[in-house]
Amino acid sequence: MHDPLSVPPGRVVIVTGGTRGLGRVIAETFLRSRCTVAICGRHAPEALPSANGQVASFHPCDIRQADQARAFVDAVAERHGRLDIVINNAGGSPQADAATASPRFSEAIVALNLLAPLHVAQAANRIMAEQAEGGTIINITSIAAKRASPGTAVYAAAKAGLLSLTRSLAQEWGPKVRVNAITVGLVETEQSELTYGSAATRDAIAASLPLGRMGNGGDVAAAALYLASAGAAYVSGADLAVDGGGERPLFLEIVKQHRRDCAN
């Protein structure tokens, strides 16, 4: 009997931005579940994600361009005869001062983090809606969507838009297509030092979180597996937080420090 909390073998999965970071771990996790996985990116990686003797297929694509996103999704569905799961993982932003960010920069960040997932989702829905078993779309968003994000204000706004889009698409595209979001908290990737600094800094951040560690790609991939499984058959329009319990409010640390200072 098939485990309802796993994804049946043979499912066809798209992972955008699956060449590195969280996307690569997600792609490898679905390969371990014996799914057929297709990834995309503007540049091919030196090595493709692989697991259990299976290798993901790579498709060069700039999903910010609606025609390229649709051609990519169509090509995967045509090659395999179906499309079951789409994980909109591609995204991100460098640091930028909102006061001086150029219009070109801001438009590019919104295009990657909000419009690109919409392009891919639209193309996927057109196929999934015609399938007997429908399909599921999972949007990877960020804790930045739910709190102030100085230095990445445009990125945070785009991710907040993606959360809203998730809820609306779930309403519009049910019952054949389920649409959910995973809100990712502080996680470590192969480039963690660029975001969080030294190992000592990352250890201090980890100690501040309720679960005592930062997240990793496996945590996010496990959440994606659940949302793609039959166990989540009645879950749509949801926002699943993978954040270790959330960040401790800064004012609590200020209060604690003030009390220590007063006691001395």
Rosetta blueprint (number, residue, H / E / L):
1 M L
2 H L
3 D L
4 P L
5 L L
6 S L
7 V L
8 P L
9 P L
10 G L
11 R L
12 V E
13 V E
14 I E
15 V E
16 T E
17 G L
18 G L
19 T L
20 R L
21 G H
22 L H
23 G H
24 R H
25 V H
26 I H
27 A H
28 E H
29 T H
30 F H
31 L H
32 R H
33 S L
34 R L
35 C L
36 T E
37 V E
38 A E
39 I E
40 C E
41 G E
42 R L
43 H L
44 A L
45 P L
46 E L
47 A L
48 L L
49 P L
50 S E
51 A E
52 N L
53 G L
54 Q E
55 V E
56 A L
57 S E
58 F E
59 H E
60 P E
61 C L
62 D L
63 I L
64 R L
65 Q L
66 A H
67 D H
68 Q H
69 A H
70 R H
71 A H
72 F H
73 V H
74 D H
75 A H
76 V H
77 A H
78 E H
79 R H
80 H H
81 G L
82 R L
83 L L
84 D L
85 I E
86 V E
87 I E
88 N E
89 N L
90 A L
91 G L
92 G L
93 S L
94 P L
95 Q L
96 A L
97 D L
98 A L
99 A L
100 T L
101 A L
102 S L
103 P H
104 R H
105 F H
106 S H
107 E H
108 A H
109 I H
110 V H
111 A H
112 L H
113 N H
114 L H
115 L H
116 A H
117 P H
118 L H
119 H H
120 V H
121 A H
122 Q H
123 A H
124 A H
125 N H
126 R H
127 I H
128 M H
129 A L
130 E L
131 Q L
132 A L
133 E L
134 G L
135 G E
136 T E
137 I E
138 I E
139 N E
140 I E
141 T E
142 S E
143 I H
144 A H
145 A H
146 K L
147 R L
148 A L
149 S L
150 P L
151 G L
152 T L
153 A H
154 V H
155 Y H
156 A H
157 A H
158 A H
159 K H
160 A H
161 G H
162 L H
163 L H
164 S H
165 L H
166 T H
167 R H
168 S H
169 L H
170 A H
171 Q H
172 E H
173 W H
174 G L
175 P L
176 K L
177 V E
178 R E
179 V E
180 N E
181 A E
182 I E
183 T E
184 V E
185 G L
186 L L
187 V E
188 E L
189 T L
190 E L
191 Q L
192 S H
193 E H
194 L H
195 T H
196 Y H
197 G L
198 S L
199 A H
200 A H
201 T H
202 R H
203 D H
204 A H
205 I H
206 A H
207 A H
208 S H
209 L L
210 P L
211 L L
212 G L
213 R L
214 M L
215 G E
216 N L
217 G H
218 G H
219 D H
220 V H
221 A H
222 A H
223 A H
224 A H
225 L H
226 Y H
227 L H
228 A H
229 S L
230 A H
231 G H
232 A H
233 A L
234 Y L
235 V L
236 S L
237 G L
238 A L
239 D E
240 L E
241 A E
242 V E
243 D L
244 G L
245 G L
246 G L
247 E L
248 R L
249 P L
250 L H
251 F H
252 L H
253 E H
254 I H
255 V H
256 K H
257 Q H
258 H H
259 R H
260 R H
261 D H
262 C H
263 A H
264 N L
